[in-house]
Amino acid sequence: MAQPVARSNENIFLFVPNLIDAVDGNAARYYNQCSKFGAVLDMVTDRCTTTCLLCFLSIQYPSWTMLFQFLISLDFSSHYMHMYSSMISGSSSHKKISEKQSWYLRIYYTNNIVLFIMCAGNELFFVGLYVMKFTGPLNMFWWSAVSVAGVICFLKQFINVIQIVNASKTLAAIDQEDRAVKAN
């Protein structure tokens, strides 16, 4: 027997932050109100929203808890290291990827359509798991949508891995340069 659909106030906590997130960056750029604080705040709130959803999914799907915990760790660490390496290397934005860095990240951060699809698909997959927990068996449309979102979610995790590797290499290079300067 399917469980009842979640109360509407729980759904609001899932969907409103994602809707606001889709608009706030564009509004800041349009009104020329971008800031480093805003960029970091946006990244942190995105990570928190995803973490809350993954924590909920861990409770609902206990056999997948370790995977959800890994995804939380990968999400936070890859974004933190990317943001930190961007700032410490003097970049004006974490979205500016040099030619020396991964072309995957350049496409991800410079093409707003790709960025939107990857982020939305990632979140929609997790929301799809949430919905499935409360609705029971899904029709073919829902299975197709969750499957497509699942592929996008996998690609987003791949980008997170590339992001953390790229940030690690950047930070290691900066450390080497600092040591060379101190040695002379």
Secondary structure by P-SEA (a helix, b strand, c coil): cccccccaaaaaaacaaaaaaacaaaaaaaaccccaaaaaaaaaaaaaaaaaaaaaaaaacccaaaaaaaaaaaaaaaaaaaaaaaaaacccccccccccccaaaaaacccaaaaaaaaaaaaaaaaaaaaaaccccccaaaaaaaaaaaaaaaaaaaaaaaaaaaaaaaaaaaaaaaaaaaac
